[in-house]
């Protein structure tokens, strides 16, 4: 049988879509400052759905995880 690969991009919940809408468009941000419920969980779901990029940076001697929206092609 020929099975199609699992498409995580179609599994966004309403809460995921709302969280994505309030995130900054063109800059890296830290999930701590997002006005959503359970911001790290939401960001992780959106990374898995290929809607956010992530990187680890060093800020004042501490490692932090930053996120940025992946721009959809026009």
PDB file of N, CA, C and O in Angstrom:
ATOM      1  N   UNK A   1       0.823  -1.186   0.000  1.00  0.00           N
ATOM      2  CA  UNK A   1       0.000   0.000   0.000  1.00  0.00           C
ATOM      3  C   UNK A   1       0.869   1.252   0.000  1.00  0.00           C
ATOM      4  O   UNK A   1       1.914   1.300   0.648  1.00  0.00           O
ATOM      5  N   UNK A   2       0.428   2.240  -0.720  1.00  0.00           N
ATOM      6  CA  UNK A   2       1.137   3.512  -0.764  1.00  0.00           C
ATOM      7  C   UNK A   2       0.455   4.495   0.179  1.00  0.00           C
ATOM      8  O   UNK A   2      -0.641   4.976  -0.107  1.00  0.00           O
ATOM      9  N   UNK A   3       1.105   4.793   1.308  1.00  0.00           N
ATOM     10  CA  UNK A   3       0.511   5.706   2.280  1.00  0.00           C
ATOM     11  C   UNK A   3       1.104   7.096   2.132  1.00  0.00           C
ATOM     12  O   UNK A   3       2.291   7.259   1.850  1.00  0.00           O
ATOM     13  N   UNK A   4       0.267   8.073   2.325  1.00  0.00           N
ATOM     14  CA  UNK A   4       0.734   9.457   2.281  1.00  0.00           C
ATOM     15  C   UNK A   4       1.395   9.823   3.605  1.00  0.00           C
ATOM     16  O   UNK A   4       1.017   9.302   4.655  1.00  0.00           O
ATOM     17  N   UNK A   5       2.386  10.724   3.559  1.00  0.00           N
ATOM     18  CA  UNK A   5       3.002  11.153   4.814  1.00  0.00           C
ATOM     19  C   UNK A   5       2.013  11.908   5.693  1.00  0.00           C
ATOM     20  O   UNK A   5       1.083  12.546   5.199  1.00  0.00           O
ATOM     21  N   UNK A   6       2.224  11.826   6.973  1.00  0.00           N
ATOM     22  CA  UNK A   6       1.376  12.486   7.966  1.00  0.00           C
ATOM     23  C   UNK A   6       1.517  13.990   7.831  1.00  0.00           C
ATOM     24  O   UNK A   6       2.633  14.505   7.903  1.00  0.00           O
ATOM     25  N   UNK A   7       0.430  14.706   7.638  1.00  0.00           N
ATOM     26  CA  UNK A   7       0.447  16.155   7.445  1.00  0.00           C
ATOM     27  C   UNK A   7      -0.002  16.848   8.722  1.00  0.00           C
ATOM     28  O   UNK A   7      -1.196  16.913   9.016  1.00  0.00           O
ATOM     29  N   UNK A   8       0.965  17.367   9.482  1.00  0.00           N
ATOM     30  CA  UNK A   8       0.650  18.038  10.745  1.00  0.00           C
ATOM     31  C   UNK A   8       0.099  19.440  10.533  1.00  0.00           C
ATOM     32  O   UNK A   8      -0.492  20.011  11.450  1.00  0.00           O
ATOM     33  N   UNK A   9       0.279  20.003   9.354  1.00  0.00           N
ATOM     34  CA  UNK A   9      -0.139  21.387   9.123  1.00  0.00           C
ATOM     35  C   UNK A   9      -1.653  21.545   9.125  1.00  0.00           C
ATOM     36  O   UNK A   9      -2.146  22.664   9.265  1.00  0.00           O
ATOM     37  N   UNK A  10      -2.396  20.472   8.975  1.00  0.00           N
ATOM     38  CA  UNK A  10      -3.847  20.564   8.954  1.00  0.00           C
ATOM     39  C   UNK A  10      -4.462  20.339  10.330  1.00  0.00           C
ATOM     40  O   UNK A  10      -5.685  20.301  10.461  1.00  0.00           O
ATOM     41  N   UNK A  11      -3.635  20.189  11.347  1.00  0.00           N
ATOM     42  CA  UNK A  11      -4.129  19.850  12.673  1.00  0.00           C
ATOM     43  C   UNK A  11      -4.114  21.027  13.642  1.00  0.00           C
ATOM     44  O   UNK A  11      -3.968  20.822  14.847  1.00  0.00           O
ATOM     45  N   UNK A  12      -4.260  22.242  13.153  1.00  0.00           N
ATOM     46  CA  UNK A  12      -4.287  23.398  14.038  1.00  0.00           C
ATOM     47  C   UNK A  12      -5.655  23.517  14.694  1.00  0.00           C
ATOM     48  O   UNK A  12      -6.689  23.498  14.026  1.00  0.00           O
ATOM     49  N   UNK A  13      -5.634  23.640  16.002  1.00  0.00           N
ATOM     50  CA  UNK A  13      -6.885  23.849  16.715  1.00  0.00           C
ATOM     51  C   UNK A  13      -7.266  25.330  16.624  1.00  0.00           C
ATOM     52  O   UNK A  13      -6.491  26.158  16.144  1.00  0.00           O
ATOM     53  N   UNK A  14      -8.452  25.635  17.086  1.00  0.00           N
ATOM     54  CA  UNK A  14      -8.887  27.036  17.112  1.00  0.00           C
ATOM     55  C   UNK A  14      -7.967  27.860  18.009  1.00  0.00           C
ATOM     56  O   UNK A  14      -7.638  29.001  17.684  1.00  0.00           O
ATOM     57  N   UNK A  15      -7.555  27.286  19.128  1.00  0.00           N
ATOM     58  CA  UNK A  15      -6.639  27.987  20.045  1.00  0.00           C
ATOM     59  C   UNK A  15      -5.278  28.218  19.404  1.00  0.00           C
ATOM     60  O   UNK A  15      -4.664  29.265  19.613  1.00  0.00           O
ATOM     61  N   UNK A  16      -4.798  27.244  18.622  1.00  0.00           N
ATOM     62  CA  UNK A  16      -3.528  27.414  17.913  1.00  0.00           C
ATOM     63  C   UNK A  16      -3.625  28.566  16.916  1.00  0.00           C
ATOM     64  O   UNK A  16      -2.723  29.400  16.834  1.00  0.00           O
ATOM     65  N   UNK A  17      -4.710  28.610  16.167  1.00  0.00           N
ATOM     66  CA  UNK A  17      -4.899  29.670  15.171  1.00  0.00           C
ATOM     67  C   UNK A  17      -4.996  31.035  15.839  1.00  0.00           C
ATOM     68  O   UNK A  17      -4.439  32.010  15.333  1.00  0.00           O
ATOM     69  N   UNK A  18      -5.698  31.120  16.971  1.00  0.00           N
ATOM     70  CA  UNK A  18      -5.798  32.381  17.704  1.00  0.00           C
ATOM     71  C   UNK A  18      -4.439  32.817  18.226  1.00  0.00           C
ATOM     72  O   UNK A  18      -4.094  33.997  18.156  1.00  0.00           O
ATOM     73  N   UNK A  19      -3.660  31.870  18.752  1.00  0.00           N
ATOM     74  CA  UNK A  19      -2.321  32.182  19.259  1.00  0.00           C
ATOM     75  C   UNK A  19      -1.427  32.668  18.124  1.00  0.00           C
ATOM     76  O   UNK A  19      -0.683  33.634  18.291  1.00  0.00           O
ATOM     77  N   UNK A  20      -1.494  32.011  16.982  1.00  0.00           N
ATOM     78  CA  UNK A  20      -0.680  32.398  15.830  1.00  0.00           C
ATOM     79  C   UNK A  20      -1.029  33.812  15.371  1.00  0.00           C
ATOM     80  O   UNK A  20      -0.153  34.552  14.921  1.00  0.00           O
ATOM     81  N   UNK A  21      -2.282  34.186  15.480  1.00  0.00           N
ATOM     82  CA  UNK A  21      -2.724  35.512  15.045  1.00  0.00           C
ATOM     83  C   UNK A  21      -2.159  36.639  15.912  1.00  0.00           C
ATOM     84  O   UNK A  21      -1.969  37.749  15.414  1.00  0.00           O
ATOM     85  N   UNK A  22      -1.888  36.385  17.188  1.00  0.00           N
ATOM     86  CA  UNK A  22      -1.381  37.449  18.063  1.00  0.00           C
ATOM     87  C   UNK A  22       0.144  37.485  18.147  1.00  0.00           C
ATOM     88  O   UNK A  22       0.701  38.346  18.828  1.00  0.00           O
ATOM     89  N   UNK A  23       0.821  36.574  17.471  1.00  0.00           N
ATOM     90  CA  UNK A  23       2.283  36.550  17.492  1.00  0.00           C
ATOM     91  C   UNK A  23       2.844  37.568  16.511  1.00  0.00           C
ATOM     92  O   UNK A  23       2.239  37.832  15.471  1.00  0.00           O
ATOM     93  N   UNK A  24       4.008  38.145  16.841  1.00  0.00           N
ATOM     94  CA  UNK A  24       4.632  39.115  15.927  1.00  0.00           C
ATOM     95  C   UNK A  24       4.924  38.474  14.570  1.00  0.00           C
ATOM     96  O   UNK A  24       5.215  37.280  14.491  1.00  0.00           O
ATOM     97  N   UNK A  25       4.845  39.275  13.502  1.00  0.00           N
ATOM     98  CA  UNK A  25       5.001  38.736  12.156  1.00  0.00           C
ATOM     99  C   UNK A  25       6.452  38.598  11.696  1.00  0.00           C
ATOM    100  O   UNK A  25       6.815  37.565  11.132  1.00  0.00           O
ATOM    101  N   UNK A  26       7.282  39.602  11.919  1.00  0.00           N
ATOM    102  CA  UNK A  26       8.608  39.620  11.292  1.00  0.00           C
ATOM    103  C   UNK A  26       9.768  39.658  12.275  1.00  0.00           C
ATOM    104  O   UNK A  26      10.861  40.086  11.906  1.00  0.00           O
ATOM    105  N   UNK A  27       9.567  39.230  13.497  1.00  0.00           N
ATOM    106  CA  UNK A  27      10.666  39.303  14.464  1.00  0.00           C
ATOM    107  C   UNK A  27      10.676  38.073  15.364  1.00  0.00           C
ATOM    108  O   UNK A  27       9.661  37.398  15.535  1.00  0.00           O
ATOM    109  N   UNK A  28      11.843  37.801  15.931  1.00  0.00           N
ATOM    110  CA  UNK A  28      11.983  36.709  16.890  1.00  0.00           C
ATOM    111  C   UNK A  28      11.367  37.155  18.213  1.00  0.00           C
ATOM    112  O   UNK A  28      11.481  38.324  18.582  1.00  0.00           O
ATOM    113  N   UNK A  29      10.724  36.247  18.923  1.00  0.00           N
ATOM    114  CA  UNK A  29      10.098  36.580  20.209  1.00  0.00           C
ATOM    115  C   UNK A  29      10.269  35.413  21.172  1.00  0.00           C
ATOM    116  O   UNK A  29      10.518  34.277  20.767  1.00  0.00           O
ATOM    117  N   UNK A  30      10.128  35.724  22.452  1.00  0.00           N
ATOM    118  CA  UNK A  30      10.194  34.723  23.522  1.00  0.00           C
ATOM    119  C   UNK A  30       8.766  34.433  23.970  1.00  0.00           C
ATOM    120  O   UNK A  30       7.970  35.354  24.155  1.00  0.00           O
ATOM    121  N   UNK A  31       8.451  33.183  24.139  1.00  0.00           N
ATOM    122  CA  UNK A  31       7.077  32.781  24.454  1.00  0.00           C
ATOM    123  C   UNK A  31       6.584  33.335  25.785  1.00  0.00           C
ATOM    124  O   UNK A  31       5.376  33.456  25.988  1.00  0.00           O
ATOM    125  N   UNK A  32       7.495  33.674  26.696  1.00  0.00           N
ATOM    126  CA  UNK A  32       7.107  34.215  28.006  1.00  0.00           C
ATOM    127  C   UNK A  32       6.169  35.411  27.898  1.00  0.00           C
ATOM    128  O   UNK A  32       5.317  35.614  28.763  1.00  0.00           O
ATOM    129  N   UNK A  33       6.320  36.189  26.856  1.00  0.00           N
ATOM    130  CA  UNK A  33       5.624  37.463  26.742  1.00  0.00           C
ATOM    131  C   UNK A  33       4.370  37.416  25.866  1.00  0.00           C
ATOM    132  O   UNK A  33       3.783  38.454  25.562  1.00  0.00           O
ATOM    133  N   UNK A  34       3.970  36.227  25.469  1.00  0.00           N
ATOM    134  CA  UNK A  34       2.777  36.128  24.616  1.00  0.00           C
ATOM    135  C   UNK A  34       1.501  36.190  25.445  1.00  0.00           C
ATOM    136  O   UNK A  34       1.436  35.604  26.526  1.00  0.00           O
ATOM    137  N   UNK A  35       0.485  36.897  24.950  1.00  0.00           N
ATOM    138  CA  UNK A  35      -0.782  37.012  25.685  1.00  0.00           C
ATOM    139  C   UNK A  35      -1.733  35.846  25.384  1.00  0.00           C
ATOM    140  O   UNK A  35      -2.894  36.058  25.032  1.00  0.00           O
ATOM    141  N   UNK A  36      -1.233  34.624  25.526  1.00  0.00           N
ATOM    142  CA  UNK A  36      -2.048  33.424  25.273  1.00  0.00           C
ATOM    143  C   UNK A  36      -1.912  32.467  26.453  1.00  0.00           C
ATOM    144  O   UNK A  36      -0.955  32.545  27.224  1.00  0.00           O
ATOM    145  N   UNK A  37      -2.869  31.574  26.580  1.00  0.00           N
ATOM    146  CA  UNK A  37      -2.826  30.551  27.610  1.00  0.00           C
ATOM    147  C   UNK A  37      -1.806  29.481  27.213  1.00  0.00           C
ATOM    148  O   UNK A  37      -1.819  29.012  26.075  1.00  0.00           O
ATOM    149  N   UNK A  38      -0.927  29.092  28.132  1.00  0.00           N
ATOM    150  CA  UNK A  38       0.095  28.067  27.917  1.00  0.00           C
ATOM    151  C   UNK A  38       0.958  28.371  26.688  1.00  0.00           C
ATOM    152  O   UNK A  38       0.949  27.608  25.723  1.00  0.00           O
ATOM    153  N   UNK A  39       1.706  29.485  26.719  1.00  0.00           N
ATOM    154  CA  UNK A  39       2.425  29.935  25.525  1.00  0.00           C
ATOM    155  C   UNK A  39       3.481  28.948  25.008  1.00  0.00           C
ATOM    156  O   UNK A  39       3.624  28.800  23.795  1.00  0.00           O
ATOM    157  N   UNK A  40       4.221  28.273  25.892  1.00  0.00           N
ATOM    158  CA  UNK A  40       5.235  27.330  25.412  1.00  0.00           C
ATOM    159  C   UNK A  40       4.590  26.134  24.717  1.00  0.00           C
ATOM    160  O   UNK A  40       5.106  25.655  23.707  1.00  0.00           O
ATOM    161  N   UNK A  41       3.481  25.653  25.240  1.00  0.00           N
ATOM    162  CA  UNK A  41       2.758  24.550  24.621  1.00  0.00           C
ATOM    163  C   UNK A  41       2.253  24.953  23.237  1.00  0.00           C
ATOM    164  O   UNK A  41       2.386  24.194  22.277  1.00  0.00           O
ATOM    165  N   UNK A  42       1.673  26.149  23.138  1.00  0.00           N
ATOM    166  CA  UNK A  42       1.165  26.632  21.849  1.00  0.00           C
ATOM    167  C   UNK A  42       2.302  26.769  20.843  1.00  0.00           C
ATOM    168  O   UNK A  42       2.164  26.365  19.688  1.00  0.00           O
ATOM    169  N   UNK A  43       3.427  27.338  21.279  1.00  0.00           N
ATOM    170  CA  UNK A  43       4.552  27.510  20.366  1.00  0.00           C
ATOM    171  C   UNK A  43       5.089  26.161  19.903  1.00  0.00           C
ATOM    172  O   UNK A  43       5.417  26.001  18.727  1.00  0.00           O
ATOM    173  N   UNK A  44       5.181  25.204  20.794  1.00  0.00           N
ATOM    174  CA  UNK A  44       5.674  23.880  20.425  1.00  0.00           C
ATOM    175  C   UNK A  44       4.743  23.220  19.406  1.00  0.00           C
ATOM    176  O   UNK A  44       5.215  22.603  18.451  1.00  0.00           O
ATOM    177  N   UNK A  45       3.437  23.342  19.596  1.00  0.00           N
ATOM    178  CA  UNK A  45       2.483  22.794  18.623  1.00  0.00           C
ATOM    179  C   UNK A  45       2.647  23.466  17.256  1.00  0.00           C
ATOM    180  O   UNK A  45       2.565  22.806  16.220  1.00  0.00           O
ATOM    181  N   UNK A  46       2.877  24.777  17.262  1.00  0.00           N
ATOM    182  CA  UNK A  46       3.020  25.504  16.002  1.00  0.00           C
ATOM    183  C   UNK A  46       4.360  25.210  15.322  1.00  0.00           C
ATOM    184  O   UNK A  46       4.446  25.256  14.095  1.00  0.00           O
ATOM    185  N   UNK A  47       5.398  24.912  16.093  1.00  0.00           N
ATOM    186  CA  UNK A  47       6.665  24.459  15.513  1.00  0.00           C
ATOM    187  C   UNK A  47       6.445  23.112  14.830  1.00  0.00           C
ATOM    188  O   UNK A  47       6.894  22.906  13.702  1.00  0.00           O
ATOM    189  N   UNK A  48       5.758  22.199  15.508  1.00  0.00           N
ATOM    190  CA  UNK A  48       5.479  20.877  14.934  1.00  0.00           C
ATOM    191  C   UNK A  48       4.598  20.955  13.701  1.00  0.00           C
ATOM    192  O   UNK A  48       4.690  20.110  12.810  1.00  0.00           O
ATOM    193  N   UNK A  49       3.742  21.969  13.647  1.00  0.00           N
ATOM    194  CA  UNK A  49       2.873  22.174  12.486  1.00  0.00           C
ATOM    195  C   UNK A  49       3.564  22.980  11.391  1.00  0.00           C
ATOM    196  O   UNK A  49       2.945  23.320  10.383  1.00  0.00           O
ATOM    197  N   UNK A  50       4.843  23.286  11.586  1.00  0.00           N
ATOM    198  CA  UNK A  50       5.656  24.036  10.632  1.00  0.00           C
ATOM    199  C   UNK A  50       5.116  25.437  10.377  1.00  0.00           C
ATOM    200  O   UNK A  50       5.162  25.940   9.254  1.00  0.00           O
ATOM    201  N   UNK A  51       4.604  26.058  11.435  1.00  0.00           N
ATOM    202  CA  UNK A  51       4.133  27.445  11.360  1.00  0.00           C
ATOM    203  C   UNK A  51       5.116  28.402  12.035  1.00  0.00           C
ATOM    204  O   UNK A  51       5.079  29.606  11.785  1.00  0.00           O
ATOM    205  N   UNK A  52       6.006  27.864  12.901  1.00  0.00           N
ATOM    206  CA  UNK A  52       7.008  28.670  13.594  1.00  0.00           C
ATOM    207  C   UNK A  52       8.388  28.050  13.428  1.00  0.00           C
ATOM    208  O   UNK A  52       8.532  26.832  13.320  1.00  0.00           O
ATOM    209  N   UNK A  53       9.413  28.926  13.410  1.00  0.00           N
ATOM    210  CA  UNK A  53      10.802  28.501  13.504  1.00  0.00           C
ATOM    211  C   UNK A  53      11.227  28.686  14.952  1.00  0.00           C
ATOM    212  O   UNK A  53      10.612  29.456  15.690  1.00  0.00           O
ATOM    213  N   UNK A  54      12.273  27.985  15.357  1.00  0.00           N
ATOM    214  CA  UNK A  54      12.785  28.146  16.709  1.00  0.00           C
ATOM    215  C   UNK A  54      14.304  28.184  16.687  1.00  0.00           C
ATOM    216  O   UNK A  54      14.941  27.611  15.803  1.00  0.00           O
ATOM    217  N   UNK A  55      14.872  28.864  17.669  1.00  0.00           N
ATOM    218  CA  UNK A  55      16.320  28.892  17.859  1.00  0.00           C
ATOM    219  C   UNK A  55      16.595  29.088  19.337  1.00  0.00           C
ATOM    220  O   UNK A  55      15.742  29.573  20.080  1.00  0.00           O
ATOM    221  N   UNK A  56      17.787  28.708  19.753  1.00  0.00           N
ATOM    222  CA  UNK A  56      18.204  28.891  21.140  1.00  0.00           C
ATOM    223  C   UNK A  56      19.267  29.978  21.162  1.00  0.00           C
ATOM    224  O   UNK A  56      20.231  29.924  20.398  1.00  0.00           O
ATOM    225  N   UNK A  57      19.094  30.970  22.040  1.00  0.00           N
ATOM    226  CA  UNK A  57      20.031  32.089  22.150  1.00  0.00           C
ATOM    227  C   UNK A  57      20.478  32.232  23.596  1.00  0.00           C
ATOM    228  O   UNK A  57      19.822  31.743  24.515  1.00  0.00           O
ATOM    229  N   UNK A  58      21.600  32.905  23.782  1.00  0.00           N
ATOM    230  CA  UNK A  58      22.125  33.189  25.108  1.00  0.00           C
ATOM    231  C   UNK A  58      21.799  34.633  25.455  1.00  0.00           C
ATOM    232  O   UNK A  58      22.259  35.553  24.778  1.00  0.00           O
ATOM    233  N   UNK A  59      21.000  34.843  26.513  1.00  0.00           N
ATOM    234  CA  UNK A  59      20.605  36.178  26.955  1.00  0.00           C
ATOM    235  C   UNK A  59      20.988  36.325  28.421  1.00  0.00           C
ATOM    236  O   UNK A  59      20.474  35.607  29.279  1.00  0.00           O
ATOM    237  N   UNK A  60      21.893  37.258  28.706  1.00  0.00           N
ATOM    238  CA  UNK A  60      22.347  37.522  30.079  1.00  0.00           C
ATOM    239  C   UNK A  60      22.803  36.253  30.795  1.00  0.00           C
ATOM    240  O   UNK A  60      22.519  36.071  31.979  1.00  0.00           O
ATOM    241  N   UNK A  61      23.503  35.385  30.088  1.00  0.00           N
ATOM    242  CA  UNK A  61      24.033  34.172  30.690  1.00  0.00           C
ATOM    243  C   UNK A  61      23.062  33.011  30.770  1.00  0.00           C
ATOM    244  O   UNK A  61      23.421  31.945  31.272  1.00  0.00           O
ATOM    245  N   UNK A  62      21.849  33.189  30.291  1.00  0.00           N
ATOM    246  CA  UNK A  62      20.842  32.128  30.312  1.00  0.00           C
ATOM    247  C   UNK A  62      20.448  31.775  28.882  1.00  0.00           C
ATOM    248  O   UNK A  62      20.370  32.649  28.018  1.00  0.00           O
ATOM    249  N   UNK A  63      20.205  30.512  28.642  1.00  0.00           N
ATOM    250  CA  UNK A  63      19.723  30.132  27.318  1.00  0.00           C
ATOM    251  C   UNK A  63      18.212  30.327  27.267  1.00  0.00           C
ATOM    252  O   UNK A  63      17.493  29.976  28.203  1.00  0.00           O
ATOM    253  N   UNK A  64      17.755  30.879  26.179  1.00  0.00           N
ATOM    254  CA  UNK A  64      16.335  31.114  25.943  1.00  0.00           C
ATOM    255  C   UNK A  64      15.984  30.571  24.568  1.00  0.00           C
ATOM    256  O   UNK A  64      16.822  30.537  23.667  1.00  0.00           O
ATOM    257  N   UNK A  65      14.765  30.157  24.420  1.00  0.00           N
ATOM    258  CA  UNK A  65      14.276  29.673  23.139  1.00  0.00           C
ATOM    259  C   UNK A  65      13.417  30.762  22.517  1.00  0.00           C
ATOM    260  O   UNK A  65      12.449  31.225  23.120  1.00  0.00           O
ATOM    261  N   UNK A  66      13.782  31.165  21.306  1.00  0.00           N
ATOM    262  CA  UNK A  66      13.025  32.186  20.583  1.00  0.00           C
ATOM    263  C   UNK A  66      12.271  31.543  19.432  1.00  0.00           C
ATOM    264  O   UNK A  66      12.657  30.491  18.921  1.00  0.00           O
ATOM    265  N   UNK A  67      11.195  32.193  19.039  1.00  0.00           N
ATOM    266  CA  UNK A  67      10.345  31.706  17.965  1.00  0.00           C
ATOM    267  C   UNK A  67      10.117  32.816  16.947  1.00  0.00           C
ATOM    268  O   UNK A  67      10.229  33.999  17.267  1.00  0.00           O
ATOM    269  N   UNK A  68       9.797  32.422  15.726  1.00  0.00           N
ATOM    270  CA  UNK A  68       9.451  33.371  14.662  1.00  0.00           C
ATOM    271  C   UNK A  68       8.508  32.677  13.698  1.00  0.00           C
ATOM    272  O   UNK A  68       8.658  31.490  13.409  1.00  0.00           O
ATOM    273  N   UNK A  69       7.525  33.436  13.198  1.00  0.00           N
ATOM    274  CA  UNK A  69       6.585  32.871  12.221  1.00  0.00           C
ATOM    275  C   UNK A  69       7.319  32.537  10.926  1.00  0.00           C
ATOM    276  O   UNK A  69       8.212  33.270  10.500  1.00  0.00           O
ATOM    277  N   UNK A  70       6.937  31.438  10.314  1.00  0.00           N
ATOM    278  CA  UNK A  70       7.426  31.087   8.989  1.00  0.00           C
ATOM    279  C   UNK A  70       6.513  31.777   7.997  1.00  0.00           C
ATOM    280  O   UNK A  70       5.298  31.580   8.012  1.00  0.00           O
ATOM    281  N   UNK A  71       7.098  32.576   7.147  1.00  0.00           N
ATOM    282  CA  UNK A  71       6.323  33.343   6.171  1.00  0.00           C
ATOM    283  C   UNK A  71       5.827  32.431   5.075  1.00  0.00           C
ATOM    284  O   UNK A  71       6.611  31.705   4.465  1.00  0.00           O
ATOM    285  N   UNK A  72       4.549  32.462   4.822  1.00  0.00           N
ATOM    286  CA  UNK A  72       3.921  31.675   3.759  1.00  0.00           C
ATOM    287  C   UNK A  72       4.226  32.352   2.419  1.00  0.00           C
ATOM    288  O   UNK A  72       4.154  33.577   2.319  1.00  0.00           O
ATOM    289  N   UNK A  73       4.564  31.569   1.388  1.00  0.00           N
ATOM    290  CA  UNK A  73       4.795  32.185   0.067  1.00  0.00           C
ATOM    291  C   UNK A  73       3.506  32.800  -0.484  1.00  0.00           C
ATOM    292  O   UNK A  73       2.416  32.245  -0.347  1.00  0.00           O
ATOM    293  N   UNK A  74       3.671  33.950  -1.102  1.00  0.00           N
ATOM    294  CA  UNK A  74       2.491  34.669  -1.624  1.00  0.00           C
ATOM    295  C   UNK A  74       1.948  34.045  -2.884  1.00  0.00           C
ATOM    296  O   UNK A  74       0.963  34.532  -3.439  1.00  0.00           O
TER     297      UNK A  74
END
